[in-house]
């Protein structure tokens, strides 16, 4: 399996609330959740664990950014 170190942030996720962003994503990319589930199911156990950790790290980073933005006013 190739290792990729690419990260992308959807700019819409930065400016929209969580609820609004989820509506936008489903409108723009219907059935993404099903696609993600299928892709994750195709991974081996190690790759799933790495992906899970990367997702958790992204959430921590996004939370820190959100807190900084709120603190800055």
C-alpha positions in Angstrom: 0.0 0.0 0.0 1.4 3.4 -1.0 1.9 6.0 1.8 0.6 9.4 1.1 1.3 12.4 3.3 -1.2 14.8 1.7 -3.8 16.7 3.7 -6.6 18.8 2.4 -9.0 21.1 4.3 -12.3 21.9 2.7 -12.6 25.7 3.1 -16.3 25.4 3.5 -15.7 23.4 6.7 -13.9 26.3 8.2 -16.7 28.9 7.6 -19.8 26.8 8.1 -21.2 25.4 11.3 -21.0 21.7 11.7 -24.7 21.2 10.9 -24.5 23.5 7.8 -21.3 21.8 6.6 -22.9 18.4 6.8 -25.9 19.6 4.8 -23.5 21.1 2.2 -21.4 18.0 2.0 -24.4 15.7 1.5 -25.8 18.1 -1.1 -22.5 18.4 -2.9 -21.3 14.8 -2.5 -24.3 12.6 -1.9 -23.7 9.2 -0.2 -20.2 10.1 0.9 -20.7 8.3 4.2 -21.4 5.1 2.3 -18.3 5.6 0.2 -16.2 6.2 3.2 -17.6 3.1 5.0 -16.8 1.0 1.9 -13.3 2.4 1.6 -12.5 1.8 5.3 -13.9 -1.7 5.1 -11.4 -2.4 2.3 -8.5 -1.5 4.4 -6.5 -4.0 6.5 -6.5 -3.7 10.3 -3.2 -1.7 10.4 -4.3 0.8 7.8 -7.7 1.2 9.6 -5.9 1.9 12.8 -3.6 4.5 11.2 -6.6 6.1 9.5 -8.5 6.2 12.8 -5.6 7.9 14.5 -5.2 10.4 11.7 -8.9 11.2 11.9 -8.6 11.7 15.7 -5.6 13.9 15.3 -7.5 16.0 12.7 -10.4 16.5 15.1 -8.0 17.6 17.9 -6.3 20.1 15.5 -9.7 21.4 14.3 -10.9 21.8 17.9 -7.7 23.8 18.8 -8.2 26.0 15.7 -11.9 26.6 16.6 -11.0 27.5 20.2 -8.3 29.9 19.0 -10.7 31.6 16.6 -13.3 32.0 19.3 -10.7 33.4 21.7 -9.5 35.9 19.2 -13.0 37.2 18.8 
